[in-house]
Amino acid sequence: QVQLVESGGGLVQSGGSLTLSCEVSGINFRGVVMGWHRNPPGKEREFVARIDDSGREDYADSAKGRFKIFRENAKNTVYLQMNDLKPEDTALYYCSWEGYNTWGLGTQVTVSS
């Protein structure tokens, strides 16, 4: 059974930082593409970042220069480091096994102005 468990969300002031974690079980983590997506209040879920099995990264325009996705294969964990957070980054953030419609339950990030 595949499980993705996010953690690390919280309330932070504008300009602050958070690092989200997603621990994965039930798949060969080293060989998969992992991603982060988010659901802002009242909006559709949107792509944030992804990282493939070779470490190549891809970002939404809104995340470029502020967010960093990285993975620790030894820990079956993918991270999203978020810097210079803005109120518009407020959302429920989901970890995903890209291409397989497999998601965690999400972790809430709230950025106050």
Phi, psi and omega in degrees: 000128180278132176227137175235123184235113180271153173204169174104356178289174179165191179258129182218151178281155176306134183093350182277184184228152173214151172236120178269148177235151175221111178267131188243139174221157175092000178222165175281089190303322185300332188259011187242159175269129180244151182217167171236138176226168179213154177242096174292157181303127177074009182236169177286157174296140182228151179289141177244305184198158173214158178221133182267184187288344177265359180094003179289134186250152178217139185227150167291154180303325182293340184259340185300132178085347181241328184250151178223124175260138176208165185225151173239098184297327180296337181251006183049044187227139173243144185238158170227107176272125185239122180242162178050052184292147182237158179305328180287354173277353178301125185184168167269121185260131182242140170271147180219147167270103191298134176088356184238012176050045181238125189226157167276185180275346176097159175223134187277132173241126178234125181246119180268148181271000000 
